[in-house]
Amino acid sequence: MATYYNLPVYKESYDLLIELFKLTKEFSREYKYTIGETIKNETIQMIVKIYKANSSLNKKEHIGAARENLEIIRLMVRLLKDLKQINVSKFSSLNERIETLSKQLTAWQNAQT
């Protein structure tokens, strides 16, 4: 079993979390404590599930749950763009990171058959 913090999917998700924490500081007050908190919590939950998947015998269940968190994060990022809390460039950057994570989680889940 690899140490979870050496996993590429863990590193990528942690980088996303750091980026989101920095980004939420810039939101207007109305969105900072609603969408901002939700997106940070979903990202933290996703990282915890990645850790659990790495240390568990039943990896598929935890990976599937992490993928669900990622889809909620994707939805929140789109909502932030539509509410003009992030610009198109930042939206594109975040979406690329989310897509990379999605591919890594899907490949990991498929490898567990």
Biopython code that builds the backbone (N, CA, C, O; Angstrom):
import numpy as np
from Bio.PDB.StructureBuilder import StructureBuilder

atoms = [
    (1, "MET", "N", (0.842, -1.180, 0.000)),
    (1, "MET", "CA", (0.000, 0.000, 0.000)),
    (1, "MET", "C", (0.887, 1.244, 0.000)),
    (1, "MET", "O", (1.748, 1.412, 0.864)),
    (2, "ALA", "N", (0.663, 2.092, -0.965)),
    (2, "ALA", "CA", (1.403, 3.347, -1.041)),
    (2, "ALA", "C", (0.898, 4.303, 0.030)),
    (2, "ALA", "O", (-0.276, 4.275, 0.398)),
    (3, "THR", "N", (1.781, 5.134, 0.518)),
    (3, "THR", "CA", (1.366, 6.153, 1.466)),
    (3, "THR", "C", (0.444, 7.106, 0.711)),
    (3, "THR", "O", (0.750, 7.523, -0.406)),
    (4, "TYR", "N", (-0.683, 7.447, 1.328)),
    (4, "TYR", "CA", (-1.701, 8.223, 0.619)),
    (4, "TYR", "C", (-1.176, 9.547, 0.100)),
    (4, "TYR", "O", (-1.597, 9.994, -0.967)),
    (5, "TYR", "N", (-0.262, 10.191, 0.829)),
    (5, "TYR", "CA", (0.202, 11.501, 0.374)),
    (5, "TYR", "C", (1.187, 11.418, -0.784)),
    (5, "TYR", "O", (1.606, 12.448, -1.312)),
    (6, "ASN", "N", (1.564, 10.203, -1.186)),
    (6, "ASN", "CA", (2.381, 10.025, -2.387)),
    (6, "ASN", "C", (1.536, 9.729, -3.623)),
    (6, "ASN", "O", (2.058, 9.705, -4.737)),
    (7, "LEU", "N", (0.245, 9.504, -3.437)),
    (7, "LEU", "CA", (-0.641, 9.216, -4.562)),
    (7, "LEU", "C", (-0.844, 10.477, -5.410)),
    (7, "LEU", "O", (-1.107, 11.548, -4.863)),
    (8, "PRO", "N", (-0.725, 10.362, -6.728)),
    (8, "PRO", "CA", (-0.978, 11.532, -7.592)),
    (8, "PRO", "C", (-2.372, 12.120, -7.407)),
    (8, "PRO", "O", (-2.540, 13.339, -7.446)),
    (9, "VAL", "N", (-3.368, 11.268, -7.208)),
    (9, "VAL", "CA", (-4.739, 11.752, -7.032)),
    (9, "VAL", "C", (-4.870, 12.527, -5.722)),
    (9, "VAL", "O", (-5.628, 13.494, -5.650)),
    (10, "TYR", "N", (-4.151, 12.119, -4.706)),
    (10, "TYR", "CA", (-4.175, 12.843, -3.436)),
    (10, "TYR", "C", (-3.491, 14.208, -3.609)),
    (10, "TYR", "O", (-4.010, 15.226, -3.151)),
    (11, "LYS", "N", (-2.344, 14.225, -4.262)),
    (11, "LYS", "CA", (-1.614, 15.479, -4.468)),
    (11, "LYS", "C", (-2.460, 16.472, -5.265)),
    (11, "LYS", "O", (-2.531, 17.654, -4.929)),
    (12, "GLU", "N", (-3.095, 15.976, -6.320)),
    (12, "GLU", "CA", (-3.917, 16.837, -7.171)),
    (12, "GLU", "C", (-5.123, 17.378, -6.391)),
    (12, "GLU", "O", (-5.464, 18.554, -6.517)),
    (13, "SER", "N", (-5.763, 16.531, -5.594)),
    (13, "SER", "CA", (-6.925, 16.980, -4.827)),
    (13, "SER", "C", (-6.511, 17.973, -3.731)),
    (13, "SER", "O", (-7.245, 18.917, -3.439)),
    (14, "TYR", "N", (-5.354, 17.760, -3.135)),
    (14, "TYR", "CA", (-4.867, 18.683, -2.112)),
    (14, "TYR", "C", (-4.549, 20.046, -2.739)),
    (14, "TYR", "O", (-4.844, 21.087, -2.150)),
    (15, "ASP", "N", (-3.949, 20.036, -3.926)),
    (15, "ASP", "CA", (-3.673, 21.293, -4.631)),
    (15, "ASP", "C", (-4.974, 22.034, -4.951)),
    (15, "ASP", "O", (-5.043, 23.259, -4.848)),
    (16, "LEU", "N", (-5.998, 21.277, -5.338)),
    (16, "LEU", "CA", (-7.304, 21.883, -5.598)),
    (16, "LEU", "C", (-7.849, 22.522, -4.319)),
    (16, "LEU", "O", (-8.377, 23.633, -4.356)),
    (17, "LEU", "N", (-7.726, 21.835, -3.209)),
    (17, "LEU", "CA", (-8.207, 22.367, -1.935)),
    (17, "LEU", "C", (-7.510, 23.682, -1.586)),
    (17, "LEU", "O", (-8.164, 24.652, -1.201)),
    (18, "ILE", "N", (-6.208, 23.713, -1.719)),
    (18, "ILE", "CA", (-5.454, 24.941, -1.427)),
    (18, "ILE", "C", (-5.916, 26.077, -2.345)),
    (18, "ILE", "O", (-6.115, 27.205, -1.894)),
    (19, "GLU", "N", (-6.081, 25.774, -3.621)),
    (19, "GLU", "CA", (-6.528, 26.792, -4.573)),
    (19, "GLU", "C", (-7.923, 27.312, -4.200)),
    (19, "GLU", "O", (-8.176, 28.514, -4.277)),
    (20, "LEU", "N", (-8.815, 26.423, -3.801)),
    (20, "LEU", "CA", (-10.167, 26.836, -3.429)),
    (20, "LEU", "C", (-10.175, 27.669, -2.147)),
    (20, "LEU", "O", (-10.938, 28.629, -2.036)),
    (21, "PHE", "N", (-9.334, 27.305, -1.184)),
    (21, "PHE", "CA", (-9.253, 28.099, 0.044)),
    (21, "PHE", "C", (-8.795, 29.519, -0.273)),
    (21, "PHE", "O", (-9.340, 30.480, 0.271)),
    (22, "LYS", "N", (-7.809, 29.660, -1.138)),
    (22, "LYS", "CA", (-7.323, 30.991, -1.512)),
    (22, "LYS", "C", (-8.390, 31.767, -2.283)),
    (22, "LYS", "O", (-8.556, 32.973, -2.104)),
    (23, "LEU", "N", (-9.102, 31.049, -3.139)),
    (23, "LEU", "CA", (-10.099, 31.677, -3.997)),
    (23, "LEU", "C", (-11.304, 32.182, -3.204)),
    (23, "LEU", "O", (-11.833, 33.251, -3.510)),
    (24, "THR", "N", (-11.738, 31.444, -2.207)),
    (24, "THR", "CA", (-12.950, 31.827, -1.475)),
    (24, "THR", "C", (-12.772, 33.126, -0.688)),
    (24, "THR", "O", (-13.760, 33.773, -0.341)),
    (25, "LYS", "N", (-11.557, 33.506, -0.407)),
    (25, "LYS", "CA", (-11.313, 34.777, 0.277)),
    (25, "LYS", "C", (-11.828, 35.960, -0.545)),
    (25, "LYS", "O", (-12.183, 37.003, 0.004)),
    (26, "GLU", "N", (-11.865, 35.785, -1.866)),
    (26, "GLU", "CA", (-12.229, 36.876, -2.763)),
    (26, "GLU", "C", (-13.729, 36.950, -3.038)),
    (26, "GLU", "O", (-14.186, 37.906, -3.664)),
    (27, "PHE", "N", (-14.499, 35.969, -2.587)),
    (27, "PHE", "CA", (-15.934, 35.961, -2.858)),
    (27, "PHE", "C", (-16.615, 37.083, -2.085)),
    (27, "PHE", "O", (-16.128, 37.536, -1.050)),
    (28, "SER", "N", (-17.760, 37.522, -2.617)),
    (28, "SER", "CA", (-18.558, 38.475, -1.850)),
    (28, "SER", "C", (-19.088, 37.760, -0.612)),
    (28, "SER", "O", (-19.178, 36.532, -0.583)),
    (29, "ARG", "N", (-19.429, 38.524, 0.388)),
    (29, "ARG", "CA", (-19.826, 37.962, 1.688)),
    (29, "ARG", "C", (-20.970, 36.951, 1.562)),
    (29, "ARG", "O", (-20.982, 35.925, 2.243)),
    (30, "GLU", "N", (-21.921, 37.252, 0.692)),
    (30, "GLU", "CA", (-23.085, 36.382, 0.511)),
    (30, "GLU", "C", (-22.691, 34.977, 0.087)),
    (30, "GLU", "O", (-23.309, 34.007, 0.523)),
    (31, "TYR", "N", (-21.666, 34.851, -0.760)),
    (31, "TYR", "CA", (-21.266, 33.552, -1.304)),
    (31, "TYR", "C", (-20.114, 32.906, -0.534)),
    (31, "TYR", "O", (-19.931, 31.690, -0.590)),
    (32, "LYS", "N", (-19.351, 33.708, 0.174)),
    (32, "LYS", "CA", (-18.200, 33.191, 0.924)),
    (32, "LYS", "C", (-18.635, 32.171, 1.968)),
    (32, "LYS", "O", (-17.967, 31.157, 2.169)),
    (33, "TYR", "N", (-19.755, 32.443, 2.630)),
    (33, "TYR", "CA", (-20.189, 31.589, 3.732)),
    (33, "TYR", "C", (-21.247, 30.567, 3.327)),
    (33, "TYR", "O", (-21.713, 29.797, 4.168)),
    (34, "THR", "N", (-21.623, 30.550, 2.079)),
    (34, "THR", "CA", (-22.574, 29.541, 1.600)),
    (34, "THR", "C", (-21.868, 28.619, 0.621)),
    (34, "THR", "O", (-21.468, 27.510, 0.977)),
    (35, "ILE", "N", (-21.718, 29.074, -0.589)),
    (35, "ILE", "CA", (-21.077, 28.255, -1.619)),
    (35, "ILE", "C", (-19.608, 28.005, -1.268)),
    (35, "ILE", "O", (-19.101, 26.900, -1.462)),
    (36, "GLY", "N", (-18.937, 29.016, -0.759)),
    (36, "GLY", "CA", (-17.524, 28.874, -0.404)),
    (36, "GLY", "C", (-17.293, 27.773, 0.618)),
    (36, "GLY", "O", (-16.404, 26.938, 0.447)),
    (37, "GLU", "N", (-18.085, 27.769, 1.671)),
    (37, "GLU", "CA", (-17.955, 26.738, 2.703)),
    (37, "GLU", "C", (-18.335, 25.361, 2.162)),
    (37, "GLU", "O", (-17.689, 24.362, 2.478)),
    (38, "THR", "N", (-19.380, 25.315, 1.353)),
    (38, "THR", "CA", (-19.814, 24.036, 0.779)),
    (38, "THR", "C", (-18.728, 23.430, -0.094)),
    (38, "THR", "O", (-18.437, 22.239, 0.012)),
    (39, "ILE", "N", (-18.132, 24.236, -0.949)),
    (39, "ILE", "CA", (-17.125, 23.701, -1.872)),
    (39, "ILE", "C", (-15.868, 23.265, -1.114)),
    (39, "ILE", "O", (-15.240, 22.269, -1.473)),
    (40, "LYS", "N", (-15.506, 24.004, -0.074)),
    (40, "LYS", "CA", (-14.343, 23.595, 0.731)),
    (40, "LYS", "C", (-14.640, 22.296, 1.477)),
    (40, "LYS", "O", (-13.796, 21.402, 1.521)),
    (41, "ASN", "N", (-15.827, 22.185, 2.059)),
    (41, "ASN", "CA", (-16.189, 20.963, 2.784)),
    (41, "ASN", "C", (-16.254, 19.744, 1.860)),
    (41, "ASN", "O", (-15.804, 18.661, 2.233)),
    (42, "GLU", "N", (-16.805, 19.912, 0.669)),
    (42, "GLU", "CA", (-16.874, 18.803, -0.287)),
    (42, "GLU", "C", (-15.470, 18.353, -0.695)),
    (42, "GLU", "O", (-15.216, 17.159, -0.853)),
    (43, "THR", "N", (-14.574, 19.303, -0.862)),
    (43, "THR", "CA", (-13.208, 18.961, -1.248)),
    (43, "THR", "C", (-12.498, 18.232, -0.114)),
    (43, "THR", "O", (-11.775, 17.266, -0.357)),
    (44, "ILE", "N", (-12.693, 18.681, 1.104)),
    (44, "ILE", "CA", (-12.102, 17.994, 2.259)),
    (44, "ILE", "C", (-12.654, 16.575, 2.367)),
    (44, "ILE", "O", (-11.902, 15.629, 2.602)),
    (45, "GLN", "N", (-13.973, 16.427, 2.195)),
    (45, "GLN", "CA", (-14.576, 15.093, 2.251)),
    (45, "GLN", "C", (-14.015, 14.189, 1.157)),
    (45, "GLN", "O", (-13.792, 13.000, 1.385)),
    (46, "MET", "N", (-13.787, 14.752, -0.031)),
    (46, "MET", "CA", (-13.227, 13.970, -1.130)),
    (46, "MET", "C", (-11.821, 13.476, -0.765)),
    (46, "MET", "O", (-11.489, 12.318, -1.014)),
    (47, "ILE", "N", (-11.013, 14.334, -0.187)),
    (47, "ILE", "CA", (-9.653, 13.941, 0.203)),
    (47, "ILE", "C", (-9.693, 12.857, 1.276)),
    (47, "ILE", "O", (-8.895, 11.920, 1.236)),
    (48, "VAL", "N", (-10.596, 12.971, 2.218)),
    (48, "VAL", "CA", (-10.737, 11.949, 3.256)),
    (48, "VAL", "C", (-11.121, 10.608, 2.623)),
    (48, "VAL", "O", (-10.613, 9.563, 3.030)),
    (49, "LYS", "N", (-11.995, 10.634, 1.650)),
    (49, "LYS", "CA", (-12.401, 9.387, 0.980)),
    (49, "LYS", "C", (-11.264, 8.788, 0.158)),
    (49, "LYS", "O", (-11.169, 7.567, 0.031)),
    (50, "ILE", "N", (-10.413, 9.626, -0.394)),
    (50, "ILE", "CA", (-9.228, 9.130, -1.107)),
    (50, "ILE", "C", (-8.308, 8.424, -0.112)),
    (50, "ILE", "O", (-7.772, 7.356, -0.404)),
    (51, "TYR", "N", (-8.132, 9.021, 1.049)),
    (51, "TYR", "CA", (-7.328, 8.389, 2.106)),
    (51, "TYR", "C", (-7.940, 7.041, 2.500)),
    (51, "TYR", "O", (-7.237, 6.034, 2.592)),
    (52, "LYS", "N", (-9.250, 7.034, 2.731)),
    (52, "LYS", "CA", (-9.927, 5.795, 3.131)),
    (52, "LYS", "C", (-9.833, 4.732, 2.047)),
    (52, "LYS", "O", (-9.652, 3.552, 2.350)),
    (53, "ALA", "N", (-9.953, 5.133, 0.800)),
    (53, "ALA", "CA", (-9.847, 4.174, -0.312)),
    (53, "ALA", "C", (-8.461, 3.545, -0.333)),
    (53, "ALA", "O", (-8.322, 2.344, -0.562)),
    (54, "ASN", "N", (-7.451, 4.346, -0.097)),
    (54, "ASN", "CA", (-6.086, 3.837, -0.134)),
    (54, "ASN", "C", (-5.816, 2.855, 0.998)),
    (54, "ASN", "O", (-5.021, 1.929, 0.836)),
    (55, "SER", "N", (-6.468, 3.046, 2.142)),
    (55, "SER", "CA", (-6.185, 2.191, 3.296)),
    (55, "SER", "C", (-7.236, 1.107, 3.513)),
    (55, "SER", "O", (-7.189, 0.389, 4.512)),
    (56, "SER", "N", (-8.171, 0.986, 2.597)),
    (56, "SER", "CA", (-9.272, 0.044, 2.758)),
    (56, "SER", "C", (-9.154, -1.129, 1.785)),
    (56, "SER", "O", (-8.519, -1.031, 0.735)),
    (57, "LEU", "N", (-9.781, -2.230, 2.164)),
    (57, "LEU", "CA", (-9.863, -3.367, 1.241)),
    (57, "LEU", "C", (-10.957, -3.133, 0.202)),
    (57, "LEU", "O", (-10.843, -3.588, -0.937)),
    (58, "ASN", "N", (-12.007, -2.429, 0.590)),
    (58, "ASN", "CA", (-13.107, -2.118, -0.323)),
    (58, "ASN", "C", (-12.911, -0.722, -0.907)),
    (58, "ASN", "O", (-13.605, 0.222, -0.531)),
    (59, "LYS", "N", (-11.969, -0.605, -1.821)),
    (59, "LYS", "CA", (-11.591, 0.687, -2.381)),
    (59, "LYS", "C", (-12.698, 1.294, -3.246)),
    (59, "LYS", "O", (-12.903, 2.508, -3.236)),
    (60, "LYS", "N", (-13.410, 0.445, -3.993)),
    (60, "LYS", "CA", (-14.403, 0.936, -4.950)),
    (60, "LYS", "C", (-15.458, 1.821, -4.298)),
    (60, "LYS", "O", (-15.853, 2.842, -4.860)),
    (61, "GLU", "N", (-15.906, 1.434, -3.131)),
    (61, "GLU", "CA", (-16.945, 2.193, -2.432)),
    (61, "GLU", "C", (-16.459, 3.604, -2.108)),
    (61, "GLU", "O", (-17.178, 4.578, -2.331)),
    (62, "HIS", "N", (-15.262, 3.710, -1.593)),
    (62, "HIS", "CA", (-14.715, 5.019, -1.218)),
    (62, "HIS", "C", (-14.368, 5.855, -2.449)),
    (62, "HIS", "O", (-14.555, 7.071, -2.451)),
    (63, "ILE", "N", (-13.869, 5.209, -3.478)),
    (63, "ILE", "CA", (-13.540, 5.941, -4.709)),
    (63, "ILE", "C", (-14.822, 6.477, -5.344)),
    (63, "ILE", "O", (-14.857, 7.615, -5.812)),
    (64, "GLY", "N", (-15.866, 5.662, -5.358)),
    (64, "GLY", "CA", (-17.153, 6.110, -5.896)),
    (64, "GLY", "C", (-17.694, 7.307, -5.125)),
    (64, "GLY", "O", (-18.227, 8.243, -5.721)),
    (65, "ALA", "N", (-17.558, 7.280, -3.814)),
    (65, "ALA", "CA", (-18.007, 8.398, -2.987)),
    (65, "ALA", "C", (-17.171, 9.648, -3.268)),
    (65, "ALA", "O", (-17.704, 10.757, -3.295)),
    (66, "ALA", "N", (-15.869, 9.475, -3.476)),
    (66, "ALA", "CA", (-14.995, 10.612, -3.808)),
    (66, "ALA", "C", (-15.392, 11.215, -5.156)),
    (66, "ALA", "O", (-15.348, 12.431, -5.342)),
    (67, "ARG", "N", (-15.779, 10.350, -6.090)),
    (67, "ARG", "CA", (-16.228, 10.843, -7.401)),
    (67, "ARG", "C", (-17.516, 11.648, -7.267)),
    (67, "ARG", "O", (-17.712, 12.631, -7.981)),
    (68, "GLU", "N", (-18.391, 11.237, -6.357)),
    (68, "GLU", "CA", (-19.619, 12.006, -6.118)),
    (68, "GLU", "C", (-19.282, 13.384, -5.565)),
    (68, "GLU", "O", (-19.860, 14.385, -5.989)),
    (69, "ASN", "N", (-18.351, 13.438, -4.623)),
    (69, "ASN", "CA", (-17.912, 14.734, -4.092)),
    (69, "ASN", "C", (-17.368, 15.609, -5.214)),
    (69, "ASN", "O", (-17.637, 16.809, -5.263)),
    (70, "LEU", "N", (-16.611, 15.008, -6.102)),
    (70, "LEU", "CA", (-16.004, 15.770, -7.192)),
    (70, "LEU", "C", (-17.066, 16.362, -8.121)),
    (70, "LEU", "O", (-16.907, 17.478, -8.614)),
    (71, "GLU", "N", (-18.137, 15.623, -8.358)),
    (71, "GLU", "CA", (-19.211, 16.151, -9.209)),
    (71, "GLU", "C", (-19.919, 17.323, -8.529)),
    (71, "GLU", "O", (-20.333, 18.268, -9.200)),
    (72, "ILE", "N", (-20.058, 17.270, -7.224)),
    (72, "ILE", "CA", (-20.648, 18.403, -6.496)),
    (72, "ILE", "C", (-19.714, 19.609, -6.586)),
    (72, "ILE", "O", (-20.170, 20.740, -6.754)),
    (73, "ILE", "N", (-18.414, 19.368, -6.476)),
    (73, "ILE", "CA", (-17.429, 20.448, -6.613)),
    (73, "ILE", "C", (-17.528, 21.063, -8.008)),
    (73, "ILE", "O", (-17.494, 22.283, -8.162)),
    (74, "ARG", "N", (-17.649, 20.208, -9.016)),
    (74, "ARG", "CA", (-17.781, 20.695, -10.404)),
    (74, "ARG", "C", (-19.008, 21.599, -10.538)),
    (74, "ARG", "O", (-18.940, 22.656, -11.166)),
    (75, "LEU", "N", (-20.126, 21.182, -9.947)),
    (75, "LEU", "CA", (-21.357, 21.967, -9.985)),
    (75, "LEU", "C", (-21.164, 23.309, -9.281)),
    (75, "LEU", "O", (-21.599, 24.343, -9.789)),
    (76, "MET", "N", (-20.520, 23.301, -8.124)),
    (76, "MET", "CA", (-20.290, 24.534, -7.366)),
    (76, "MET", "C", (-19.394, 25.506, -8.138)),
    (76, "MET", "O", (-19.619, 26.716, -8.116)),
    (77, "VAL", "N", (-18.385, 24.974, -8.813)),
    (77, "VAL", "CA", (-17.490, 25.827, -9.606)),
    (77, "VAL", "C", (-18.267, 26.487, -10.746)),
    (77, "VAL", "O", (-18.079, 27.667, -11.039)),
    (78, "ARG", "N", (-19.138, 25.710, -11.379)),
    (78, "ARG", "CA", (-19.942, 26.295, -12.459)),
    (78, "ARG", "C", (-20.872, 27.378, -11.907)),
    (78, "ARG", "O", (-21.045, 28.429, -12.525)),
    (79, "LEU", "N", (-21.466, 27.116, -10.747)),
    (79, "LEU", "CA", (-22.335, 28.102, -10.114)),
    (79, "LEU", "C", (-21.563, 29.379, -9.785)),
    (79, "LEU", "O", (-22.071, 30.486, -9.968)),
    (80, "LEU", "N", (-20.347, 29.219, -9.305)),
    (80, "LEU", "CA", (-19.515, 30.397, -9.000)),
    (80, "LEU", "C", (-19.253, 31.238, -10.244)),
    (80, "LEU", "O", (-19.267, 32.468, -10.189)),
    (81, "LYS", "N", (-19.016, 30.563, -11.361)),
    (81, "LYS", "CA", (-18.806, 31.307, -12.617)),
    (81, "LYS", "C", (-20.076, 32.043, -13.018)),
    (81, "LYS", "O", (-20.028, 33.215, -13.390)),
    (82, "ASP", "N", (-21.217, 31.352, -12.942)),
    (82, "ASP", "CA", (-22.482, 31.965, -13.338)),
    (82, "ASP", "C", (-22.872, 33.124, -12.429)),
    (82, "ASP", "O", (-23.551, 34.055, -12.863)),
    (83, "LEU", "N", (-22.445, 33.069, -11.173)),
    (83, "LEU", "CA", (-22.722, 34.161, -10.231)),
    (83, "LEU", "C", (-21.646, 35.241, -10.265)),
    (83, "LEU", "O", (-21.673, 36.189, -9.481)),
    (84, "LYS", "N", (-20.703, 35.080, -11.185)),
    (84, "LYS", "CA", (-19.630, 36.051, -11.417)),
    (84, "LYS", "C", (-18.713, 36.220, -10.202)),
    (84, "LYS", "O", (-18.238, 37.319, -9.919)),
    (85, "GLN", "N", (-18.474, 35.119, -9.493)),
    (85, "GLN", "CA", (-17.539, 35.126, -8.375)),
    (85, "GLN", "C", (-16.136, 34.718, -8.839)),
    (85, "GLN", "O", (-15.140, 35.003, -8.174)),
    (86, "ILE", "N", (-16.081, 34.048, -9.989)),
    (86, "ILE", "CA", (-14.796, 33.719, -10.614)),
    (86, "ILE", "C", (-14.907, 34.054, -12.100)),
    (86, "ILE", "O", (-15.990, 34.004, -12.683)),
    (87, "ASN", "N", (-13.781, 34.392, -12.692)),
    (87, "ASN", "CA", (-13.795, 34.729, -14.109)),
    (87, "ASN", "C", (-13.653, 33.463, -14.957)),
    (87, "ASN", "O", (-13.424, 32.377, -14.424)),
    (88, "VAL", "N", (-13.786, 33.606, -16.247)),
    (88, "VAL", "CA", (-13.760, 32.469, -17.162)),
    (88, "VAL", "C", (-12.403, 31.779, -17.131)),
    (88, "VAL", "O", (-12.327, 30.554, -17.226)),
    (89, "SER", "N", (-11.352, 32.542, -17.002)),
    (89, "SER", "CA", (-10.007, 31.967, -16.955)),
    (89, "SER", "C", (-9.841, 31.063, -15.729)),
    (89, "SER", "O", (-9.332, 29.949, -15.851)),
    (90, "LYS", "N", (-10.262, 31.525, -14.563)),
    (90, "LYS", "CA", (-10.177, 30.734, -13.331)),
    (90, "LYS", "C", (-11.104, 29.520, -13.428)),
    (90, "LYS", "O", (-10.748, 28.431, -12.979)),
    (91, "PHE", "N", (-12.283, 29.704, -14.010)),
    (91, "PHE", "CA", (-13.226, 28.602, -14.212)),
    (91, "PHE", "C", (-12.591, 27.517, -15.068)),
    (91, "PHE", "O", (-12.694, 26.329, -14.762)),
    (92, "SER", "N", (-11.939, 27.932, -16.134)),
    (92, "SER", "CA", (-11.280, 26.983, -17.028)),
    (92, "SER", "C", (-10.156, 26.238, -16.314)),
    (92, "SER", "O", (-10.017, 25.024, -16.461)),
    (93, "SER", "N", (-9.371, 26.955, -15.554)),
    (93, "SER", "CA", (-8.269, 26.360, -14.794)),
    (93, "SER", "C", (-8.785, 25.334, -13.784)),
    (93, "SER", "O", (-8.244, 24.233, -13.683)),
    (94, "LEU", "N", (-9.826, 25.693, -13.045)),
    (94, "LEU", "CA", (-10.398, 24.775, -12.063)),
    (94, "LEU", "C", (-11.010, 23.551, -12.740)),
    (94, "LEU", "O", (-10.884, 22.431, -12.247)),
    (95, "ASN", "N", (-11.671, 23.775, -13.866)),
    (95, "ASN", "CA", (-12.274, 22.653, -14.585)),
    (95, "ASN", "C", (-11.229, 21.675, -15.103)),
    (95, "ASN", "O", (-11.463, 20.466, -15.109)),
    (96, "GLU", "N", (-10.091, 22.178, -15.534)),
    (96, "GLU", "CA", (-9.011, 21.290, -15.977)),
    (96, "GLU", "C", (-8.515, 20.429, -14.819)),
    (96, "GLU", "O", (-8.270, 19.234, -14.985)),
    (97, "ARG", "N", (-8.372, 21.032, -13.669)),
    (97, "ARG", "CA", (-7.927, 20.302, -12.475)),
    (97, "ARG", "C", (-8.980, 19.259, -12.067)),
    (97, "ARG", "O", (-8.638, 18.131, -11.715)),
    (98, "ILE", "N", (-10.244, 19.642, -12.119)),
    (98, "ILE", "CA", (-11.336, 18.724, -11.788)),
    (98, "ILE", "C", (-11.376, 17.567, -12.778)),
    (98, "ILE", "O", (-11.579, 16.418, -12.384)),
    (99, "GLU", "N", (-11.187, 17.858, -14.034)),
    (99, "GLU", "CA", (-11.199, 16.802, -15.061)),
    (99, "GLU", "C", (-10.041, 15.834, -14.865)),
    (99, "GLU", "O", (-10.209, 14.626, -15.033)),
    (100, "THR", "N", (-8.888, 16.343, -14.519)),
    (100, "THR", "CA", (-7.733, 15.486, -14.228)),
    (100, "THR", "C", (-8.034, 14.566, -13.052)),
    (100, "THR", "O", (-7.740, 13.371, -13.099)),
    (101, "LEU", "N", (-8.614, 15.119, -12.013)),
    (101, "LEU", "CA", (-8.990, 14.317, -10.844)),
    (101, "LEU", "C", (-10.029, 13.266, -11.212)),
    (101, "LEU", "O", (-9.945, 12.120, -10.770)),
    (102, "SER", "N", (-10.995, 13.653, -12.012)),
    (102, "SER", "CA", (-12.041, 12.730, -12.428)),
    (102, "SER", "C", (-11.456, 11.541, -13.190)),
    (102, "SER", "O", (-11.844, 10.396, -12.960)),
    (103, "LYS", "N", (-10.537, 11.816, -14.083)),
    (103, "LYS", "CA", (-9.892, 10.744, -14.856)),
    (103, "LYS", "C", (-9.081, 9.825, -13.946)),
    (103, "LYS", "O", (-9.100, 8.606, -14.117)),
    (104, "GLN", "N", (-8.373, 10.402, -12.986)),
    (104, "GLN", "CA", (-7.567, 9.592, -12.069)),
    (104, "GLN", "C", (-8.452, 8.708, -11.190)),
    (104, "GLN", "O", (-8.155, 7.530, -10.996)),
    (105, "LEU", "N", (-9.522, 9.268, -10.667)),
    (105, "LEU", "CA", (-10.425, 8.497, -9.821)),
    (105, "LEU", "C", (-11.123, 7.393, -10.621)),
    (105, "LEU", "O", (-11.282, 6.275, -10.130)),
    (106, "THR", "N", (-11.535, 7.706, -11.844)),
    (106, "THR", "CA", (-12.190, 6.705, -12.688)),
    (106, "THR", "C", (-11.242, 5.564, -13.008)),
    (106, "THR", "O", (-11.626, 4.397, -12.935)),
    (107, "ALA", "N", (-10.008, 5.889, -13.362)),
    (107, "ALA", "CA", (-9.021, 4.851, -13.677)),
    (107, "ALA", "C", (-8.732, 3.984, -12.455)),
    (107, "ALA", "O", (-8.602, 2.765, -12.569)),
    (108, "TRP", "N", (-8.632, 4.615, -11.292)),
    (108, "TRP", "CA", (-8.377, 3.884, -10.050)),
    (108, "TRP", "C", (-9.551, 2.961, -9.735)),
    (108, "TRP", "O", (-9.366, 1.813, -9.330)),
    (109, "GLN", "N", (-10.754, 3.480, -9.927)),
    (109, "GLN", "CA", (-11.953, 2.661, -9.650)),
    (109, "GLN", "C", (-12.037, 1.485, -10.624)),
    (109, "GLN", "O", (-12.360, 0.369, -10.218)),
    (110, "ASN", "N", (-11.752, 1.724, -11.894)),
    (110, "ASN", "CA", (-11.794, 0.652, -12.890)),
    (110, "ASN", "C", (-10.730, -0.407, -12.645)),
    (110, "ASN", "O", (-10.931, -1.573, -12.987)),
    (111, "ALA", "N", (-9.621, -0.026, -12.069)),
    (111, "ALA", "CA", (-8.550, -0.966, -11.787)),
    (111, "ALA", "C", (-8.893, -1.896, -10.621)),
    (111, "ALA", "O", (-8.195, -2.885, -10.393)),
    (112, "GLN", "N", (-9.948, -1.591, -9.891)),
    (112, "GLN", "CA", (-10.322, -2.363, -8.717)),
    (112, "GLN", "C", (-11.269, -3.520, -9.021)),
    (112, "GLN", "O", (-11.779, -4.145, -8.092)),
    (113, "THR", "N", (-11.515, -3.820, -10.279)),
    (113, "THR", "CA", (-12.460, -4.902, -10.630)),
    (113, "THR", "C", (-11.956, -6.261, -10.357)),
    (113, "THR", "O", (-12.656, -7.242, -10.609)),
]
sb = StructureBuilder()
sb.init_structure("model")
sb.init_model(0)
sb.init_chain("A")
sb.init_seg("    ")
for serial, (resi, resn, name, xyz) in enumerate(atoms, 1):
    if name == "N":
        sb.init_residue(resn, " ", resi, " ")
    sb.init_atom(name, np.array(xyz, "f"), 0.0, 1.0, " ", f" {name:<3s}", serial, name[0])
structure = sb.get_structure()
